[in-house]
Amino acid sequence: MKVEIYSDIACPWCHLGKKRFERALAAFPGADRVEVVYRPFQLDPTAPEEPRPHREVLAEKYGPQSVAMDDRITALGAAENLTFDFDTVVENNSLLAHRLLRFALQEYGPAAQARLKGRLLEAHFGEGMDIGDREELTDAAVAVGLDRDPVAAFLDGDELHDEVLDEIDEARQRGITAVPTFVFEGRWAVQGGQEPATFLDVLHQVTAATAAESAGARPGDGAEPAAVPGRTAGPDAACADDVCEVPAP
């Protein structure tokens, strides 16, 4: 089974959703046959390439409600042993980090990419990491087993720039406007940082559906895995109710 996870490093629900999905996968009997690949998505592709304090950025966009938004995700993260320290979070354009994740997938494979994704989210939300800083990105990659010299050389160039932008455009063409979005076998989507039990149920449903098709059933015969959309936020609340979404134009 292949699971493609569309997410952005700048998305707190993506951090929470990754942890919850991994908990579900650990309880899934067929976990060793599941390939997980992280796909890029940018909630704000126009964000300037410069570090900015998270509190200031969010207050400019959403005013006083931004504090309550942060407090809620902080509490939910604590329940999953995740640290959200929004007083130290630094916002920056996430494209460079997405390029590094694509490099990790291409050169080291899905497992290394997943480790790097986790490290970037952990450092961004809990340690004040600047995800647009080449040296900090290199250190994060080395910390999860990538080789320093190739990573540094990659980040100093423009390799995979166009490929990552194409992937982001493809995601939007597929109708993805909110993250995290989990796509199973290229066909069934689950949106939002769902509870582990929900992810586990979908893993079982997809396994049963693909097994039935292998046995001769046609797609659509019998029960299909249900899409489980998150409760999407409105244009004035980009990160709420299980997802972060692109504001309506």
C-alpha positions as a Markdown table, in Angstrom:
| # | Residue | x | y | z |
|---|---|---|---|---|
| 1 | Met | 0.0 | 0.0 | 0.0 |
| 2 | Lys | 1.2 | 3.5 | -0.8 |
| 3 | Val | 0.3 | 6.5 | 1.3 |
| 4 | Glu | 1.1 | 10.0 | 0.1 |
| 5 | Ile | 0.9 | 12.6 | 2.8 |
| 6 | Tyr | 0.5 | 16.2 | 1.5 |
| 7 | Ser | 1.7 | 18.6 | 4.2 |
| 8 | Asp | 3.6 | 21.8 | 5.0 |
| 9 | Ile | 6.3 | 22.3 | 7.6 |
| 10 | Ala | 4.6 | 25.5 | 8.5 |
| 11 | Cys | 1.4 | 23.6 | 9.5 |
| 12 | Pro | 0.9 | 22.6 | 13.1 |
| 13 | Trp | -1.8 | 20.1 | 12.3 |
| 14 | Cys | 0.7 | 18.4 | 10.0 |
| 15 | His | 2.9 | 17.8 | 12.9 |
| 16 | Leu | 0.1 | 16.4 | 15.0 |
| 17 | Gly | -1.3 | 14.4 | 12.1 |
| 18 | Lys | 2.1 | 12.8 | 11.4 |
| 19 | Lys | 2.3 | 11.6 | 14.9 |
| 20 | Arg | -1.2 | 10.2 | 15.0 |
| 21 | Phe | -0.8 | 8.4 | 11.7 |
| 22 | Glu | 2.4 | 6.8 | 12.8 |
| 23 | Arg | 0.7 | 5.6 | 16.0 |
| 24 | Ala | -2.0 | 4.0 | 13.8 |
| 25 | Leu | 0.6 | 2.5 | 11.5 |
| 26 | Ala | 2.5 | 1.0 | 14.4 |
| 27 | Ala | -0.8 | -0.9 | 15.4 |
| 28 | Phe | -1.5 | -2.0 | 11.8 |
| 29 | Pro | -0.5 | -5.7 | 11.1 |
| 30 | Gly | 0.6 | -4.9 | 7.5 |
| 31 | Ala | 2.8 | -1.9 | 8.4 |
| 32 | Asp | 5.9 | -3.4 | 6.8 |
| 33 | Arg | 4.0 | -3.4 | 3.4 |
| 34 | Val | 3.0 | 0.3 | 3.6 |
| 35 | Glu | 5.2 | 2.9 | 1.8 |
| 36 | Val | 4.8 | 6.4 | 3.1 |
| 37 | Val | 5.9 | 9.3 | 1.0 |
| 38 | Tyr | 5.6 | 13.0 | 1.9 |
| 39 | Arg | 4.5 | 15.4 | -0.8 |
| 40 | Pro | 5.0 | 19.1 | -0.7 |
| 41 | Phe | 2.3 | 21.7 | -0.2 |
| 42 | Gln | 2.7 | 25.4 | 0.7 |
| 43 | Leu | 0.0 | 27.2 | 2.7 |
| 44 | Asp | 1.6 | 30.5 | 1.8 |
| 45 | Pro | 3.8 | 30.3 | -1.3 |
| 46 | Thr | 4.2 | 34.1 | -1.3 |
| 47 | Ala | 5.7 | 34.2 | 2.2 |
| 48 | Pro | 8.9 | 36.2 | 2.1 |
| 49 | Glu | 12.2 | 34.4 | 2.4 |
| 50 | Glu | 13.1 | 35.9 | 5.7 |
| 51 | Pro | 12.6 | 34.8 | 9.4 |
| 52 | Arg | 9.7 | 36.4 | 11.2 |
| 53 | Pro | 8.3 | 35.7 | 14.7 |
| 54 | His | 5.3 | 33.4 | 14.6 |
| 55 | Arg | 3.3 | 35.5 | 17.1 |
| 56 | Glu | 3.6 | 38.6 | 15.0 |
| 57 | Val | 2.8 | 36.9 | 11.7 |
| 58 | Leu | -0.3 | 35.2 | 13.1 |
| 59 | Ala | -1.5 | 38.3 | 15.0 |
| 60 | Glu | -1.3 | 40.3 | 11.7 |
| 61 | Lys | -3.5 | 37.7 | 10.0 |
| 62 | Tyr | -6.0 | 36.8 | 12.6 |
| 63 | Gly | -5.8 | 39.3 | 15.5 |
| 64 | Pro | -6.6 | 38.2 | 19.1 |
| 65 | Gln | -8.0 | 34.8 | 18.1 |
| 66 | Ser | -4.5 | 33.8 | 17.1 |
| 67 | Val | -3.6 | 33.2 | 20.7 |
| 68 | Ala | -6.5 | 30.8 | 21.2 |
| 69 | Met | -5.6 | 28.9 | 18.0 |
| 70 | Asp | -2.0 | 28.4 | 19.3 |
| 71 | Asp | -3.2 | 27.4 | 22.8 |
| 72 | Arg | -5.5 | 24.7 | 21.4 |
| 73 | Ile | -2.9 | 23.0 | 19.2 |
| 74 | Thr | -0.4 | 23.3 | 22.1 |
| 75 | Ala | -2.7 | 21.3 | 24.3 |
| 76 | Leu | -3.5 | 18.7 | 21.7 |
| 77 | Gly | 0.2 | 18.3 | 21.0 |
| 78 | Ala | 1.0 | 17.8 | 24.6 |
| 79 | Ala | -1.4 | 14.9 | 24.7 |
| 80 | Glu | 0.8 | 13.3 | 21.9 |
| 81 | Asn | 4.1 | 14.3 | 23.6 |
| 82 | Leu | 4.8 | 16.9 | 21.0 |
| 83 | Thr | 6.1 | 20.4 | 22.0 |
| 84 | Phe | 4.6 | 23.5 | 20.4 |
| 85 | Asp | 6.5 | 26.5 | 21.7 |
| 86 | Phe | 5.0 | 29.3 | 19.7 |
| 87 | Asp | 6.9 | 32.0 | 21.5 |
| 88 | Thr | 10.0 | 30.8 | 19.8 |
| 89 | Val | 8.6 | 29.6 | 16.4 |
| 90 | Val | 10.2 | 31.4 | 13.5 |
| 91 | Glu | 8.2 | 31.6 | 10.2 |
| 92 | Asn | 9.8 | 31.6 | 6.8 |
| 93 | Asn | 9.0 | 30.4 | 3.3 |
| 94 | Ser | 9.0 | 26.6 | 3.3 |
| 95 | Leu | 10.1 | 25.9 | -0.3 |
| 96 | Leu | 13.7 | 25.3 | 0.6 |
| 97 | Ala | 12.7 | 22.7 | 3.2 |
| 98 | His | 10.4 | 21.0 | 0.8 |
| 99 | Arg | 13.2 | 20.8 | -1.7 |
| 100 | Leu | 15.4 | 19.1 | 0.9 |
| 101 | Leu | 12.6 | 16.6 | 1.7 |
| 102 | Arg | 12.4 | 15.8 | -2.0 |
| 103 | Phe | 16.2 | 15.3 | -2.1 |
| 104 | Ala | 16.0 | 13.0 | 0.9 |
| 105 | Leu | 13.4 | 10.9 | -0.8 |
| 106 | Gln | 15.3 | 10.7 | -4.1 |
| 107 | Glu | 18.7 | 10.0 | -2.6 |
| 108 | Tyr | 18.0 | 8.1 | 0.6 |
| 109 | Gly | 14.5 | 6.7 | 0.3 |
| 110 | Pro | 11.1 | 7.1 | 2.1 |
| 111 | Ala | 12.3 | 6.1 | 5.6 |
| 112 | Ala | 15.0 | 8.8 | 5.6 |
| 113 | Gln | 12.5 | 11.3 | 4.2 |
| 114 | Ala | 10.1 | 10.5 | 7.0 |
| 115 | Arg | 12.8 | 10.9 | 9.6 |
| 116 | Leu | 13.8 | 14.3 | 8.2 |
| 117 | Lys | 10.1 | 15.4 | 8.0 |
| 118 | Gly | 9.7 | 14.6 | 11.7 |
| 119 | Arg | 12.9 | 16.4 | 12.6 |
| 120 | Leu | 12.0 | 19.5 | 10.7 |
| 121 | Leu | 8.5 | 19.7 | 12.3 |
| 122 | Glu | 9.9 | 19.0 | 15.7 |
| 123 | Ala | 12.6 | 21.7 | 15.4 |
| 124 | His | 10.4 | 24.2 | 13.8 |
| 125 | Phe | 7.6 | 24.1 | 16.3 |
| 126 | Gly | 9.6 | 23.2 | 19.4 |
| 127 | Glu | 13.1 | 24.6 | 19.1 |
| 128 | Gly | 12.8 | 27.8 | 17.1 |
| 129 | Met | 14.4 | 26.5 | 14.0 |
| 130 | Asp | 14.4 | 28.7 | 10.9 |
| 131 | Ile | 13.3 | 26.4 | 8.1 |
| 132 | Gly | 14.7 | 28.8 | 5.5 |
| 133 | Asp | 18.2 | 28.7 | 6.9 |
| 134 | Arg | 20.6 | 26.5 | 4.9 |
| 135 | Glu | 22.9 | 25.7 | 7.8 |
| 136 | Glu | 20.0 | 24.8 | 10.1 |
| 137 | Leu | 18.5 | 22.6 | 7.5 |
| 138 | Thr | 21.8 | 20.9 | 6.9 |
| 139 | Asp | 22.2 | 20.2 | 10.6 |
| 140 | Ala | 18.7 | 18.7 | 10.7 |
| 141 | Ala | 19.4 | 16.4 | 7.8 |
| 142 | Val | 22.7 | 15.2 | 9.4 |
| 143 | Ala | 20.9 | 14.6 | 12.6 |
| 144 | Val | 18.7 | 12.0 | 10.9 |
| 145 | Gly | 21.4 | 10.2 | 9.0 |
| 146 | Leu | 22.0 | 12.2 | 5.8 |
| 147 | Asp | 25.5 | 13.0 | 4.7 |
| 148 | Arg | 26.5 | 16.6 | 5.4 |
| 149 | Asp | 28.5 | 17.4 | 2.2 |
| 150 | Pro | 25.9 | 16.3 | -0.3 |
| 151 | Val | 23.1 | 18.0 | 1.6 |
| 152 | Ala | 25.1 | 21.3 | 1.9 |
| 153 | Ala | 25.9 | 21.2 | -1.8 |
| 154 | Phe | 22.3 | 20.5 | -2.7 |
| 155 | Leu | 21.0 | 23.5 | -0.6 |
| 156 | Asp | 23.6 | 25.8 | -2.2 |
| 157 | Gly | 22.1 | 25.1 | -5.7 |
| 158 | Asp | 18.7 | 25.1 | -7.3 |
| 159 | Glu | 18.3 | 21.4 | -8.0 |
| 160 | Leu | 14.7 | 20.1 | -7.7 |
| 161 | His | 13.3 | 23.6 | -7.5 |
| 162 | Asp | 11.1 | 23.2 | -10.5 |
| 163 | Glu | 10.2 | 19.6 | -9.7 |
| 164 | Val | 8.9 | 20.6 | -6.2 |
| 165 | Leu | 6.9 | 23.5 | -7.7 |
| 166 | Asp | 5.4 | 21.1 | -10.2 |
| 167 | Glu | 4.4 | 18.7 | -7.4 |
| 168 | Ile | 2.7 | 21.5 | -5.5 |
| 169 | Asp | 0.8 | 22.6 | -8.6 |
| 170 | Glu | -0.2 | 18.9 | -9.1 |
| 171 | Ala | -1.5 | 18.8 | -5.6 |
| 172 | Arg | -3.8 | 21.8 | -6.2 |
| 173 | Gln | -4.9 | 20.3 | -9.5 |
| 174 | Arg | -5.9 | 17.2 | -7.5 |
| 175 | Gly | -8.2 | 19.4 | -5.4 |
| 176 | Ile | -6.0 | 19.5 | -2.3 |
| 177 | Thr | -6.5 | 22.8 | -0.5 |
| 178 | Ala | -6.0 | 21.8 | 3.1 |
| 179 | Val | -3.2 | 19.9 | 4.9 |
| 180 | Pro | -2.5 | 17.4 | 6.1 |
| 181 | Thr | -4.2 | 15.3 | 3.4 |
| 182 | Phe | -3.5 | 11.5 | 3.3 |
| 183 | Val | -4.0 | 9.8 | -0.1 |
| 184 | Phe | -4.2 | 6.0 | 0.0 |
| 185 | Glu | -3.3 | 4.1 | -3.2 |
| 186 | Gly | -3.8 | 7.3 | -5.2 |
| 187 | Arg | -7.6 | 7.0 | -4.7 |
| 188 | Trp | -8.9 | 7.5 | -1.2 |
| 189 | Ala | -8.2 | 10.7 | 0.8 |
| 190 | Val | -8.4 | 11.4 | 4.4 |
| 191 | Gln | -8.1 | 15.0 | 5.4 |
| 192 | Gly | -6.9 | 16.4 | 8.7 |
| 193 | Gly | -5.0 | 15.2 | 11.8 |
| 194 | Gln | -7.5 | 12.5 | 12.6 |
| 195 | Glu | -7.4 | 10.3 | 15.7 |
| 196 | Pro | -5.2 | 7.2 | 15.3 |
| 197 | Ala | -8.3 | 4.9 | 15.4 |
| 198 | Thr | -9.6 | 6.6 | 12.3 |
| 199 | Phe | -6.4 | 6.2 | 10.4 |
| 200 | Leu | -6.2 | 2.5 | 11.5 |
| 201 | Asp | -9.7 | 1.9 | 10.3 |
| 202 | Val | -8.9 | 3.4 | 6.9 |
| 203 | Leu | -5.7 | 1.3 | 6.6 |
| 204 | His | -7.9 | -1.8 | 7.2 |
| 205 | Gln | -10.5 | -0.7 | 4.7 |
| 206 | Val | -8.0 | 0.1 | 2.0 |
| 207 | Thr | -6.3 | -3.3 | 2.5 |
| 208 | Ala | -9.7 | -5.1 | 2.2 |
| 209 | Ala | -10.7 | -3.1 | -0.9 |
| 210 | Thr | -7.4 | -3.7 | -2.8 |
| 211 | Ala | -7.4 | -7.4 | -1.8 |
| 212 | Ala | -10.9 | -7.7 | -3.2 |
| 213 | Glu | -9.8 | -6.1 | -6.5 |
| 214 | Ser | -6.9 | -8.5 | -6.7 |
| 215 | Ala | -9.3 | -11.4 | -6.3 |
| 216 | Gly | -11.3 | -10.2 | -9.3 |
| 217 | Ala | -13.7 | -7.7 | -8.0 |
| 218 | Arg | -14.1 | -4.5 | -10.0 |
| 219 | Pro | -13.5 | -1.1 | -8.4 |
| 220 | Gly | -16.8 | 0.0 | -6.9 |
| 221 | Asp | -18.1 | -3.5 | -6.2 |
| 222 | Gly | -18.8 | -3.9 | -2.5 |
| 223 | Ala | -17.8 | -1.4 | 0.2 |
| 224 | Glu | -15.3 | 1.3 | -0.7 |
| 225 | Pro | -13.1 | 2.9 | 1.9 |
| 226 | Ala | -14.8 | 6.1 | 3.0 |
| 227 | Ala | -13.2 | 9.5 | 2.6 |
| 228 | Val | -12.9 | 11.1 | 6.0 |
| 229 | Pro | -12.6 | 14.8 | 5.5 |
| 230 | Gly | -11.6 | 17.1 | 8.3 |
| 231 | Arg | -13.8 | 19.9 | 9.4 |
| 232 | Thr | -12.2 | 22.6 | 7.2 |
| 233 | Ala | -11.6 | 26.1 | 8.5 |
| 234 | Gly | -12.9 | 29.2 | 6.9 |
| 235 | Pro | -10.9 | 31.9 | 5.2 |
| 236 | Asp | -10.4 | 33.8 | 8.5 |
| 237 | Ala | -9.0 | 30.8 | 10.4 |
| 238 | Ala | -6.4 | 29.0 | 8.4 |
| 239 | Cys | -5.4 | 26.4 | 11.0 |
| 240 | Ala | -8.3 | 25.1 | 13.0 |
| 241 | Asp | -10.5 | 22.0 | 13.3 |
| 242 | Asp | -7.9 | 19.3 | 12.3 |
| 243 | Val | -6.5 | 21.1 | 9.2 |
| 244 | Cys | -4.6 | 24.1 | 7.9 |
| 245 | Glu | -6.1 | 25.3 | 4.6 |
| 246 | Val | -5.5 | 27.9 | 1.9 |
| 247 | Pro | -7.8 | 30.9 | 2.5 |
| 248 | Ala | -10.4 | 31.4 | -0.1 |
| 249 | Pro | -9.5 | 34.1 | -2.7 |
